[in-house]
């Protein structure tokens, strides 16, 4: 499993989230509290929006705690919307192309979870990706496959419906193939303006997800960045946290296979 953070609001330095807090993402890469895997050293990545519509992207194989470039970049890059992710591989290669976030045009995506028994169902899942998008596949992870399938179903225009549709199809594949492991999907998706964070699983154990609204903006995390537990709210299982336009971030139920009304 993995740990990640997403931020949307007034421009801040990435270091304010990635490196400085007492439970920063770097600290979580060494000692995660709410993950099945304590250490997340199979690469990391950051994606951020600046002067261009497409996000900047930095991904590396080194553990987050061992890459001095990460600390330098995080101190210099300021952004109104960014993602950061540390990886614990779950069956696919430790490679830069498999590090999150994944980008396509203005879209950015990262994931903590799994497609159960992925080795057995990979070919069927990848069949959900049309040829023109499959050519953009750089790695081998189930996460990237989900992202490309979501793009094919209109994630750029209706992220919730596209995500719901893909997860429903993947769940059907798992059922058809007799998979014994669950589908788990705690993920963040953005087009550089709006942010959608999902917490869903086909069993009763979705990966953890929390959020906090501050004077600066919205912060969404796999686990709290400090010990002020009361300051963080848990995203309920089976919900999506949406921050779009100037609207106050809000939660709404999310069920794979259902197109939800706004």
CORRA-V155728 format. One record per backbone hydrogen bond with DSSP energy under -0.5 kcal/mol. NH is the residue of the N-H (numbers start at 1). CO is the residue of the C=O. Records with the same first field share a line. If there is no record, write none. Layout:
NH = CO / CO
This chain:
3 = 86
5 = 84
6 = 220
7 = 82
8 = 218
9 = 80
10 = 216
12 = 79
14 = 77
15 = 74
16 = 13
17 = 14
18 = 14
19 = 15
20 = 15
23 = 225
24 = 21
25 = 17
26 = 18
28 = 24
29 = 25
30 = 26 / 27
31 = 27
32 = 38
38 = 36
40 = 29
41 = 39
42 = 87
44 = 60
45 = 85
46 = 58
47 = 83
48 = 56
49 = 81
55 = 105
56 = 48
58 = 46
60 = 44
66 = 63
67 = 64
68 = 66
70 = 67
71 = 67
72 = 68
73 = 69
74 = 70
75 = 71
76 = 72 / 73
77 = 73
78 = 76
79 = 12
80 = 49
82 = 7
83 = 47
84 = 5
85 = 45
86 = 3
87 = 43
95 = 93
98 = 95
99 = 96
101 = 109
102 = 109
104 = 107
107 = 104
108 = 190
109 = 102
110 = 188
112 = 186
114 = 184
116 = 114 / 182
118 = 115
120 = 117
121 = 117
122 = 118
125 = 121
126 = 122
127 = 123
128 = 125
129 = 126
130 = 128
133 = 130
134 = 130
135 = 131
136 = 133
137 = 134
145 = 141
146 = 142
147 = 143
148 = 144
149 = 145
150 = 146
151 = 147
152 = 148
153 = 149
154 = 151
155 = 150
157 = 154
158 = 154
162 = 158
163 = 159
164 = 160
165 = 161
166 = 162
167 = 163
168 = 164
169 = 165
170 = 166
171 = 167
172 = 168
173 = 169
174 = 170
175 = 171
176 = 172
177 = 173
178 = 175
179 = 174
184 = 114 / 182
185 = 200
186 = 112
187 = 185 / 198
188 = 110
189 = 196
190 = 108
191 = 194
195 = 243
196 = 189
197 = 241
198 = 187
199 = 239
200 = 185
202 = 183
208 = 34
210 = 221
211 = 233
212 = 219
214 = 212 / 217
218 = 8
219 = 212
220 = 6
221 = 210
222 = 4
229 = 227
231 = 228
232 = 229
233 = 211
235 = 209
236 = 234
238 = 199
239 = 199 / 236
240 = 252
241 = 197
242 = 240 / 250
243 = 195
247 = 244
250 = 242
252 = 240
254 = 238
258 = 255
260 = 258
